[in-house]
Amino acid sequence: MAINSSHGILSCALAIAVSVHLTLRLNSSLPSASKISPLMVGISAFMNFILFLEGTGSLTYDAMGQSSVLPAIIIGIVTTEVLFTVIKSRSLDWFDMPYDTDLTVYNSIKMSVPIIFTGLLILVISILLSKTPPLDEHLFLPVINLLQDSEYSALVLNSLVTLINQIFWYLGVHGGYILDTYARDFFDLTQLAYNENFASRPLLNNFVLLGGAGATMSLLIAIALVVKEGQQRKIAQISILPSIFNINEPVLYGLPLVLNPSYLIPFIGIPVLFSVITVLSVQLGFLVFLPISIPWTTPPIISGWIITGSWHGALFQFTEIVIGTLLYIPFVKKAEKKRLQLQKVSFAKAAKVIQTNEQKITVSVRQDHIGLIARGLLTELKSDLENDKLSLAYQPKHNIKGQIVGVEALLRWKHERHGNLPPLLAVNLAEENNEINRLGAWVIENACACTARWKTLGYNINMAINISPLQLLDKELPTLISNTLQKYSLAPQDIELEITESHTIYDTPTVNETLSKLSNMGIRLAMDDFGMGHSSLLYMRRFKVHTLKIDGSLTVDVLVNEANSNIIHTIAELGRSQQIDIVAEYVETIEQRERLVDLGCTIFQGYYHSKALSEKDCIDYFNKH
């Protein structure tokens, strides 16, 4: 009952699903004001499907199930495309609804005329189709009669059946249904054994479709041998068990093989090759088919043994699988190379969106490929955080005399597949998904531990630790820092908290209380990227600032941009009047450093002095300076 009730509405549901999915795809390229309601398009597709069945005279319970899958797909596509064309042309926009109308009512009324027009169009087409004669079930009979007169009839007929099966499967249509409906005359239905004047079902099921249409067992083995990670390997792993029983829908639609030009040649060519060599093997006497029937889900090797009654059949299938694997391998390599290129482009696009997030929405909730990548990265970030796979690097800071006055702890995330990822990517993911407190706690813990180890070696180095403004919303932050300092026997003056510019520092009682507690503890506070972004002079009224770090975009162009020089000089004068240290980052040349000294900067950080170093390399650097 459950199967009948679900499969019984398969075509109805498919028409709706195709139309809604296509609407979402088409909407993604339109401005917000022009997007079309997927709900309304889905309703239209459902009504049009019923109209189609009525117009063609086939409105029955059975027609709503599996027998009308292809018309349902076509109607879903046609409905969506016609609606988009009509609505964008505004030719049937007859109702001017006020902007304060309920959204559902607005969409219903605005789309009513286009939906009626589309329905009438489908109805007219269906009535015209009902007047045309149905496709003859003996469509191929003249061709078959002609071929049966040839001495190569078995070879040609079996190859032709395989070709038809594979072509339709490549288009996403069940090749077996096509053969059963329109190509039954290819087969001798009066007996089970091999017949040299017909195509053979036992031959097709047991020696051609090894693993399912496309001889996909060979493909799965090729993927397992060639591909070490990623989508192809994962889909292949999922598809292994079904393929043992010659079921390959997971790999057909998951990899996919359907409409995939990368696999077109082997998907069609290898089964045809198997058909040819199997027929030749039968004619040469190596294989003998017994007049028995076995389920098409019987696994290869076993089916070969049973259908021939000999180990010859099992060995032949094994040999075919090996040959198919070798033939699939070059195409797998090519497809994997293409996938990696697309993955690189997609990842770069997603990483850029995550880091900039110009739309100011949580990227990981997006229902597109960028959202999928963001969710995957978030899962991996959580895992790497839990398994302590992140690390810190430390970039030295020097005063005017060239002496080391501290280091800044910088987050490093070396991804297993994508290599070193920008720290901002990890921070933004954590901020968007309420993981920033955990990430921040990890950074504080490890930075303080490193500071303590250096102190035991005689290096009293001030450690600057970046914190997100969102961490200031955590009432437990002062307690966390206090406990961590106590754990590693550090004084408050040993660390400095750099408040990053990723978010505005909220003016709330919780944030003000947190800042007050940190100041009272004696913790030095620094404003990072001052002069651009979210940084504001108003913050200096709310809490005691010990250091201003000038935004890197100002210092980089200081030698060529007079406006930047003026801004830096103004910030430096402000710092001098307030007895605040002025840190210039991204200092890369001696000329740039000297100019920044002239403008009033007191501390310098950048590649001119040193890149970010590991904990061990820092010790060597301290010894030299």
TORNU-250588 format. One record per residue (C-alpha): x, y, z. Coordinates in steps of 0.2 Angstrom, whole numbers, padded with zeros to 4 digits, always signed. Each point is the difference from the previous one (the first is absolute). Layout:
XYZ/...
//
This chain:
+0000+0000+0000/+0014+0012+0004/+0009-0004-0016/-0016+0002-0010/-0005+0016+0008/+0017+0008-0003/+0004-0007-0017/-0018+0003-0005/+0003+0019+0000/+0018-0001-0006/-0003+0010-0016/-0011+0013+0008/+0013+0003+0013/+0014+0000-0013/-0008+0014-0010/-0001+0011+0015/+0018-0004+0006/+0007+0003-0017/-0009+0017-0002/+0005+0006+0018/+0018-0005-0002/+0001+0008-0017/-0008+0016+0007/+0013+0001+0014/+0014-0002-0013/-0008+0014-0012/-0004+0011+0015/+0019+0000+0005/+0004+0010-0015/-0014+0013+0003/+0000+0016+0011/-0010-0002+0016/-0015+0010-0007/-0002-0011-0015/+0001-0017+0008/-0015-0012-0003/-0009-0009+0014/+0005-0019-0001/-0016-0004+0009/-0011+0007-0014/+0011-0008-0013/-0002-0017+0008/-0019+0002+0002/+0000+0004-0019/+0010-0015-0005/-0011-0011+0010/-0016+0007-0008/+0008-0001-0017/+0005-0018+0002/-0018-0004+0004/-0006+0010-0015/+0012-0010-0011/-0006-0017+0006/-0018+0007-0003/+0004+0007-0017/+0008-0016-0006/-0014-0011+0007/+0012-0009+0013/-0006+0007+0016/+0001-0016+0011/+0007-0005+0016/+0014-0009-0009/+0004+0015-0010/+0004+0010+0015/+0014-0013+0005/+0015-0007-0009/-0008-0001-0017/+0001+0019-0003/+0017+0004+0007/+0006+0007-0017/-0015+0011-0003/+0001+0006+0018/+0018+0006-0002/-0004+0009-0016/-0015+0008+0007/+0010+0006+0015/+0013+0008-0011/-0012+0007-0013/-0011+0008+0013/+0014+0008+0009/+0008+0007-0016/-0017+0006-0007/-0004+0009+0016/+0017+0008+0001/-0001+0006-0018/-0018+0007+0002/+0003+0008+0017/+0016+0009-0005/-0008+0006-0016/-0014+0008+0011/-0012-0003-0014/-0013-0009+0012/+0003+0011+0015/-0018+0006+0001/-0002+0003+0019/+0009+0015+0008/+0001-0006+0018/+0005+0012+0015/+0016-0003+0008/-0007-0003+0017/-0010-0015-0006/+0003-0017+0009/+0014-0008-0009/-0009-0016-0004/-0015+0009-0006/+0011+0012-0010/+0009-0015-0009/-0017-0009-0003/-0009+0014-0008/+0015+0007-0010/+0004-0018-0007/-0018-0005-0003/-0001+0006-0018/+0017-0008-0005/-0004-0016+0008/-0017-0001-0009/+0009+0004-0016/+0013-0014+0003/-0014-0012+0004/-0010+0003-0015/+0016-0001-0011/+0004-0017+0008/-0018-0006-0003/+0000+0005-0018/+0016-0009-0003/-0006-0016+0009/-0016+0000-0010/+0010+0001-0016/+0011-0014+0006/-0016-0011+0004/-0004+0002-0019/+0017-0007-0005/+0002-0019-0002/+0009-0008+0015/+0018-0006-0002/+0000-0018-0008/+0006-0013+0013/+0007-0009-0015/+0010+0015-0005/+0016-0010-0004/-0008-0015-0008/+0005+0004-0018/+0018+0003+0005/+0000-0016+0010/-0007-0010-0015/+0014+0007-0011/+0014-0004+0012/-0006-0017+0004/+0004-0005-0018/+0019+0004+0003/+0013-0012+0006/+0005+0013+0013/-0018+0002+0007/+0004-0005+0018/+0015+0011+0000/-0009+0015-0007/-0017-0002+0009/+0008-0002+0017/+0011+0015-0003/-0015+0010-0006/-0010-0004+0016/+0015+0005+0011/+0002+0016-0010/-0019+0004+0002/+0001-0004+0019/+0015+0011+0003/-0005+0015-0010/-0016+0001+0009/+0008-0003+0017/+0012+0014-0004/-0015+0012-0003/-0007-0005+0017/-0013-0011-0007/-0001-0018+0006/+0007-0010-0014/-0008-0016+0005/-0018+0007+0000/+0004+0006-0018/+0005-0017-0005/-0015-0008+0008/-0012+0012-0008/+0007+0003-0017/+0013-0013-0004/-0007-0016+0006/+0001-0007-0018/+0019+0000+0002/-0001-0015+0012/-0006-0018-0002/-0013+0000+0014/-0005-0018-0003/+0016-0007+0008/+0013+0005+0012/+0016-0007-0008/+0011+0010-0012/-0007+0001-0017/+0012+0005-0014/-0015+0008-0010/-0005+0012+0014/+0007+0011+0014/+0002-0009+0016/-0006+0006+0017/+0011-0012+0010/+0015+0007-0010/-0005+0018+0003/-0004-0002+0019/+0014-0011+0004/+0015+0004-0011/-0003+0018-0006/-0008+0010+0015/+0013-0005+0013/-0004+0010+0015/-0015+0008-0010/-0002+0011-0016/+0017+0005-0006/+0010-0014+0008/+0002+0011+0015/+0008-0013+0011/+0016+0003-0010/-0002+0019+0002/-0002-0002+0019/+0016-0010+0001/+0009+0012-0012/-0005+0015+0012/+0006-0010+0015/+0017-0003-0008/+0002+0018-0007/-0009+0012+0012/+0006+0003+0017/-0013+0012+0007/-0015+0011-0005/-0017-0002-0008/+0004-0014-0013/+0008-0011+0014/-0014+0003+0012/-0014-0004-0012/+0010-0015-0006/+0000-0007+0018/-0018+0003+0002/-0004-0009-0016/+0011-0015+0002/-0013-0011+0010/-0014+0004-0012/+0011-0004-0015/+0003-0017+0006/-0018-0003-0004/+0001+0009-0016/-0009+0016+0007/+0009+0015-0006/-0012+0015+0003/+0011+0007+0014/+0014+0002-0012/-0011+0005-0015/-0007+0015+0008/+0012+0003+0014/+0016+0001-0009/-0009+0003-0012/+0002-0011-0016/-0016+0007-0007/+0004+0014-0012/+0018+0000+0005/+0011+0003-0015/+0015-0006+0009/-0006-0018+0000/-0011-0001-0016/+0013-0010-0010/+0003-0014+0013/-0018+0000+0007/-0006-0005-0018/+0016-0008-0007/+0005-0012+0013/-0017-0009+0001/-0001-0001-0019/+0018-0007+0000/-0006-0013+0014/-0015-0005-0011/+0012-0003-0015/+0013-0011+0009/-0014-0009+0009/-0009-0005-0017/+0017-0005-0007/+0004-0010+0015/-0017-0010-0002/+0003-0002-0018/+0018-0007+0003/-0007-0012+0013/+0008+0007+0015/-0016+0005+0008/-0016-0011+0000/-0016+0007+0007/-0012-0011+0009/-0019+0001-0003/-0003+0008+0017/-0005+0016+0007/+0008+0009+0015/-0004+0017+0008/+0009+0015-0008/+0006+0005+0018/+0011-0016+0001/+0018+0006+0003/+0013-0001-0014/+0011-0016+0001/-0014-0009+0009/-0012+0004-0015/+0013-0005-0012/+0003-0017+0008/-0019-0004+0002/-0005+0006-0018/+0013-0010-0008/+0002-0014+0012/+0019+0001-0001/+0014+0010+0007/+0003+0007-0017/-0015+0012+0003/+0007+0006+0016/+0018+0002-0007/-0007+0009-0015/-0010+0013+0011/+0016+0003+0010/+0010+0003-0016/-0013+0012-0006/+0000+0010+0016/+0019+0001-0001/+0000+0006-0018/-0014+0012+0004/+0010+0007+0015/+0015+0003-0011/-0011+0009-0013/-0008+0011+0013/+0016+0005+0009/+0005+0014-0013/-0017+0007+0000/-0001+0000+0019/+0017+0009+0001/-0007+0013-0012/-0016+0002+0009/+0010+0002+0017/+0011+0013-0008/-0015+0010-0005/-0008-0002+0017/+0015+0006+0009/+0001+0015-0012/-0018+0004+0004/+0002-0003+0018/+0014+0012+0001/-0011+0013-0009/-0015-0003+0011/+0011-0001+0016/+0008+0017-0004/-0017+0008-0004/-0007-0007+0017/+0015+0005+0010/-0001+0018-0007/-0019+0001+0004/+0004-0007+0018/+0014+0013+0003/-0009+0015-0007/-0018-0005+0003/-0006+0016-0008/-0018-0006+0001/+0002-0001+0019/-0010-0016+0001/+0006-0017+0008/+0009-0008-0015/-0002-0017+0007/-0019+0000-0001/+0000+0004-0019/-0008-0013-0010/+0012+0000-0015/+0017-0007-0003/+0009+0014+0010/-0011-0004+0015/+0004-0019-0002/+0019+0004+0000/-0002+0012+0015/-0009-0014+0010/+0013-0012-0005/+0014+0012+0006/-0009+0003+0016/-0001-0018+0004/+0018-0002-0004/+0005+0015+0011/-0010-0007+0015/+0009-0017-0003/+0017+0008-0001/-0003+0011+0015/-0006-0015+0010/+0015-0010-0005/+0013+0014+0002/+0005+0001-0018/+0000+0018-0001/+0016+0010+0004/+0007+0017+0004/+0014+0010-0008/+0008+0015+0008/+0005+0016-0009/+0013+0011+0010/-0003+0018+0003/+0015+0012+0001/+0002+0018+0007/+0009+0015-0008/+0016-0007+0006/-0003-0017-0008/-0002-0009+0017/-0014-0013+0001/-0014+0006+0011/-0012-0014-0003/-0008-0012-0012/-0017-0003-0007/-0008-0017+0001/-0008-0004-0018/-0011-0014-0003/+0005-0014-0013/-0012-0012-0007/+0008-0013-0012/-0014-0009-0008/+0003-0018-0005/-0006+0003-0019/+0001+0019-0002/+0017+0004+0009/+0002+0015+0010/-0016+0010+0001/-0001+0019+0005/-0003+0002+0019/-0015+0012-0005/-0009-0014-0008/+0001-0010+0016/-0005+0015+0011/-0015+0005-0011/-0006-0018+0000/+0001-0001+0019/-0008+0017+0002/-0015-0004-0011/-0003-0017+0009/+0002+0004+0018/+0017-0009+0001/+0011+0016+0002/+0000-0002+0019/+0007-0018-0001/+0013+0005-0013/+0005+0015+0010/+0002-0010+0015/+0012-0012-0009/+0010+0015-0006/+0001+0008+0017/+0005-0017+0008/+0014-0004-0013/+0007+0018-0001/+0001+0001+0019/+0008-0018+0001/+0013+0006-0013/+0004+0016+0010/+0003-0010+0016/+0012-0012-0009/+0010+0015-0006/+0000+0008+0017/+0008-0016+0007/+0014+0002-0013/+0002+0018+0005/-0009+0009-0013/-0013+0013+0007/-0010+0003-0016/-0016+0009-0001/-0013-0011-0009/-0014+0009-0010/-0015-0011-0002/-0014+0004-0012/-0018-0001+0006/-0016+0003-0009/-0012+0013+0006/-0013-0014+0001/+0011-0008+0014/-0004+0016+0010/-0018-0005+0001/+0006-0015+0010/-0001+0004+0019/+0012-0014+0004/+0014+0007-0011/+0009+0010+0015/-0001-0016+0010/+0007-0011-0014/+0015+0012-0002/+0003+0002+0019/+0000-0019+0002/+0011-0003-0015/+0013+0013+0007/-0001-0008+0017/+0002-0018-0008/+0016+0006-0009/+0007+0012+0014/-0001+0015-0011/-0003+0018+0004/-0014+0010-0008/+0014+0011-0008/+0007-0015-0009/-0015+0000-0013/-0009+0013-0010/-0017-0003-0008/-0002+0007-0017/-0018+0003-0004/-0002-0004-0019/-0011+0010-0012/-0011-0015-0006/-0016+0007+0009/-0005+0016+0009/+0003+0000+0019/-0017+0000+0006/-0005+0013+0013/-0009-0012+0012/+0001-0002+0019/+0008-0017-0003/+0014+0007-0011/+0003+0015+0011/+0001-0011+0015/+0012-0012-0008/+0012+0015-0006/-0001+0007+0017/+0005-0016+0008/+0015-0003-0012/+0006+0018+0003/-0001-0002+0019/+0010-0016-0001/+0014+0009-0008/-0002-0007-0017/+0007+0011-0015/-0013+0003-0013/+0004+0004-0018/-0011+0006-0015/+0005-0010-0015/-0002+0007-0018/-0003+0018+0007/-0005+0013-0013/-0011-0011-0011/-0014-0012+0001/-0010-0001+0016/+0013+0009+0011/-0006+0016+0008/+0006+0014+0011/-0015-0003+0010/+0007-0016+0007/+0014+0011+0009/-0013+0008+0010/-0008-0017+0006/+0016-0009+0005/+0019+0003+0003/+0010-0004-0015/+0019-0003+0001/+0004-0003-0018/-0007+0005-0017/+0005-0011-0015/-0001+0010-0016/-0010-0009-0013/+0012-0008-0013/-0008+0008-0015/+0006+0016+0006/+0018-0005+0004/+0003-0010-0016/-0003+0016-0011/+0008+0013+0012/+0014+0004-0013/-0011+0004-0014/-0016+0006+0008/+0000+0016+0008/-0017-0002+0007/+0005-0016+0009/+0015+0010+0007/-0011+0013+0007/-0012-0012+0008/+0015-0010+0008/+0007+0016+0007/-0016+0005+0007/-0002-0017+0009/+0018+0001+0006/-0003+0018+0008/-0016-0007+0008/+0010-0014+0007/+0014+0011+0007/-0013+0012+0008/-0008-0015+0008/+0016-0010+0004/-0005-0014-0011/+0012-0011-0010/-0002+0001-0019/+0004-0016-0009/+0002+0000-0019/-0002-0017-0008/+0004-0006-0017/+0017+0009+0000/+0010-0008-0014/+0014+0012-0004/+0013+0011+0008/-0007+0015-0009/-0018-0004+0006/+0006-0002+0018/+0010+0017+0000/-0016+0009-0007/-0011-0008+0013/+0013+0006+0014/-0001+0018-0007/-0019-0001+0001/+0001-0005+0019/-0002-0019+0000/+0009-0008+0015/-0001-0019-0003/+0002-0010-0017/-0006-0017-0006/+0002-0007-0017/+0012-0010-0012/+0013+0014+0001/+0004-0007+0018/-0007-0018-0001/-0014-0011-0007/-0011-0009+0013/+0011-0014+0007/-0003-0016+0009/+0003-0001+0019/+0017-0009-0003/+0005+0013-0013/-0004+0014+0011/+0013-0006+0013/+0013+0001-0013/-0006+0017-0005/+0000+0007+0018/+0018-0006+0001/+0005+0010-0015/-0009+0016+0006/
//
